[in-house]
Amino acid sequence: MSDTRRVRNDPKQGEVVMSAAAVEAFEYLNALTRNNYRGGGDTPTAARDRAAKEAGISPAQAERVWKRWKTMASVDGDVYRNLRNRYEAMCARIERAAEAMEQEWRELEEPNETDQSLAPMGAGMARPAHRAAQ
């Protein structure tokens, strides 16, 4: 590689070098961080560190992706793979919960056999306590 080519691609010279893997790793880490955020009193850094530990990477590796994703020429394969796998597991868990809620909703909306055999409105209802004594 020639010296002019090396200087032209140097991120310190102003040209931004982004790899697709670095961008995806940052997006995975960002989503996992948002999922680990506990609300007021929590910091994004603490949430990021919890997300990193869940994904099986060190907080230092997560910090590197977090801060340098725009200028990273590549990201470590293990870091990328662990973040992607954890993100996919999170998405699968959310999808399963959504399917369970939808199934529950469908069961509530479907007319049951017992609904059709109910007595007409008001039939068989007890009198209010103050009128029963009369």
C-alpha positions in Angstrom: 0.0 0.0 0.0 1.4 3.4 -0.9 1.9 6.2 1.7 -0.5 8.5 -0.1 -3.3 5.9 0.1 -2.6 5.3 3.8 -2.8 9.0 4.5 -5.9 9.5 2.5 -7.8 6.8 4.5 -6.5 8.0 7.9 -9.5 8.9 10.1 -7.4 11.6 11.7 -7.3 13.5 8.4 -11.1 14.0 8.5 -12.3 11.1 6.4 -14.8 8.9 8.3 -14.2 5.2 7.9 -17.3 3.1 8.9 -17.7 -0.6 8.5 -21.1 -2.1 8.3 -20.2 -4.5 11.1 -19.3 -1.6 13.4 -22.6 0.2 12.6 -24.6 -3.0 13.3 -22.7 -3.7 16.5 -23.4 -0.2 17.7 -27.1 -0.6 16.9 -27.3 -3.9 18.7 -25.5 -2.4 21.7 -27.8 0.7 21.7 -30.9 -1.5 21.6 -29.6 -3.6 24.4 -28.7 -0.5 26.4 -32.2 0.9 26.0 -33.6 -2.4 27.2 -31.4 -2.3 30.3 -32.1 1.3 31.2 -33.9 1.4 34.6 -35.3 5.0 34.4 -34.5 8.0 36.5 -31.4 7.7 38.6 -29.8 5.3 36.1 -27.1 6.3 33.7 -26.7 5.2 30.1 -23.2 4.1 30.9 -24.4 1.8 33.7 -27.1 0.4 31.3 -24.5 -0.1 28.6 -22.3 -2.0 31.1 -25.2 -4.2 32.1 -26.0 -4.9 28.5 -22.3 -5.8 27.8 -22.2 -8.3 30.7 -25.5 -9.9 29.5 -24.0 -10.2 26.0 -20.8 -11.7 27.3 -18.4 -8.9 26.4 -16.4 -6.7 28.7 -17.6 -3.2 29.5 -14.3 -1.9 27.9 -15.2 -3.6 24.6 -18.7 -2.1 24.8 -17.3 1.3 25.5 -15.0 1.0 22.5 -18.0 0.2 20.2 -20.1 2.9 21.8 -17.5 5.7 21.4 -15.7 4.7 18.2 -18.3 3.0 16.0 -18.1 5.8 13.4 -14.3 5.5 13.0 -13.8 1.8 13.5 -12.5 0.0 10.4 -13.8 -3.3 11.9 -15.1 -4.7 15.1 -13.9 -7.8 16.8 -15.8 -10.9 15.5 -16.6 -12.2 19.0 -17.9 -8.8 20.1 -20.1 -8.5 17.0 -21.4 -12.1 17.3 -22.2 -11.8 21.1 -24.0 -8.5 20.6 -26.0 -9.9 17.6 -26.9 -13.1 19.4 -28.1 -11.3 22.6 -30.1 -8.8 20.4 -31.8 -11.7 18.6 -32.6 -13.4 21.9 -34.1 -10.2 23.2 -36.2 -9.8 20.0 -37.4 -13.4 20.2 -38.4 -12.9 23.8 -40.4 -9.8 22.9 -42.0 -11.6 20.0 -43.0 -14.6 22.2 -44.6 -12.2 24.7 -46.5 -10.4 22.0 -47.8 -13.7 20.6 -48.9 -14.7 24.1 -50.7 -11.4 24.5 -52.4 -11.7 21.1 -53.5 -15.3 21.9 -54.9 -14.1 25.2 -56.7 -11.3 23.4 -58.2 -13.7 20.8 -59.4 -16.0 23.6 -61.2 -13.1 25.2 -62.7 -11.9 22.0 -64.0 -15.3 20.8 -67.5 -16.1 21.8 -67.6 -19.0 24.2 -70.2 -21.7 24.4 -71.0 -20.6 28.0 -71.6 -17.0 26.8 -74.5 -18.2 24.5 -76.2 -20.1 27.3 -76.4 -17.2 29.8 -79.8 -16.0 31.0 -81.2 -12.8 29.6 -80.0 -9.5 31.1 -81.3 -9.0 34.6 -82.8 -12.5 35.0 -81.6 -14.2 38.2 -80.0 -11.2 39.7 -80.3 -10.8 43.4 -82.2 -7.9 44.9 -80.2 -5.1 46.6 -79.7 -5.8 50.4 -81.8 -2.9 51.6 -84.9 -4.0 49.5 -84.6 -7.7 50.5 -85.5 -6.8 54.1 -88.9 -5.3 53.0 
